[in-house]
Amino acid sequence: MNTFVIIFRQAPQPLTDADKQHLAEAMGPWARRQNDAGHKLDPRILAPESAQTGPEGATAAPADAWPVTALLFLEAHDLSEAARVAECHPGRRFGAKVEVRPWAPPVVPPPARTPAKPAIP
C-alpha cells in the first residue's frame, strides 16, 4: 500500500448549519467503510486562520479563492484507487473540490563528500 493525500478546497460560500449536520451524519458511515476496506484514513482539519507568504512582488490570491480546508491521508494501492475513494467522499456533495496526490517523505540529500587530502610524499 502507498500513502496518498486528498486535499479539500471548500467553495467560498459557507455551508449552512443544516448542510454541516448532513455532512457530519454522512461522514461516520463513509469513514468506517473506507477503514474497513484497509484505507487507514488519517484526517486533518485546517483552522480558518492562516498566514500567507509568497515570492516578493507577487499579488495575493483573490478573496474568492477556494481555500484548503482539510487534508485526508489514506492508504491505497495506486493513484486510481485513491481517486475512487475521493470521488465518493460526502464532502463533494456539499461543495468541496478534491485533489488527490501521492504522499512521500522529503528526499534527503546524500552527505556532502569531503575532498580527499593530497598525499604527502
Helices and strands as residue ranges (DSSP letters): E 2-10, H 17-36, E 42-45, E 68-76, H 79-87, G 90-94, E 96-102
